[in-house]
Amino acid sequence: SYELTQPPSVSVSPGQTASIPCSGDKLGDRYACWYQQKPGQSPVLVIHHDTKRPSGIPERFSGSTSGNTATLTISGTQAMDEADYYCQAWDSNNQRVFGTGTEVTVL
Amino acid sequence: QVQLVESGGGVVQPGRSLRLSCAASGFTFSSYGMHWVRQVPGKGLEWVAVIWDDGRNEYYTDSVKGRFTISRDNSKNTLYLHMNSLRAEDTALYYCARSHEYGGQWDYLDYWGQGTLVTVSS
């Protein structure tokens, strides 16, 4: 089955840039999206179709892809951005797959 | 505004069945695909199933194929997950989520409910 791999944790200082990679076989041939989940809350979509930001999501959130890796970047990270982040992609069996998740800590 | 409200969770013995419901409001339910996603407390997200807007297609993660059935009643704006032969590893918080379109490939999940907890234990 298809797998998406993320680092378990990323630490960033306030105001700095956090980059969260998501790697998977031929991920560049698929669209990736990203979800933010804060403790005790439901996930929220922050990026879709690799780079598109839904309305209401701050401009500091951006997405990119290169080869087999999709990356979520948070520029000028704020304390409120502390959360778990999951990438997600479509599998050829019409299934969806979530990444392993990354906990972002703002130190 | 879009609202998704799950219900039907609870404690159930291994091997038994349970039906989850997701009541939708604030949008034209019959125009959107719908998903179930689950999460073991403290763990990551796991996609479970999707059903297309008109119910003509449904797909499942391998671990629930043959045991779970996703369905919908567009006249009642309600999504269901029928879970049979439940196992301890099915214990999780179950979210319903809306596809941004009919439920086909390249879709994404743009609205999520608050989830309903299923505990499989003797």
Interface residues (C-beta under 8 A of the other chain):
Chain A: S1 R30 Y31 C33 Y35 Q37 S42 P43 V44 L45 H48 H49 P54 D84 Y86 Q88 W90 N93 N94 Q95 R96 V97 F98 G99 T100 G101
Chain B: H35 V37 G44 L45 E46 W47 V50 N57 Y59 Y60 T61 D62 Y95 A97 H100 Q105 W106 D107 Y108 L109 D110 W112 G113 Q114 G115
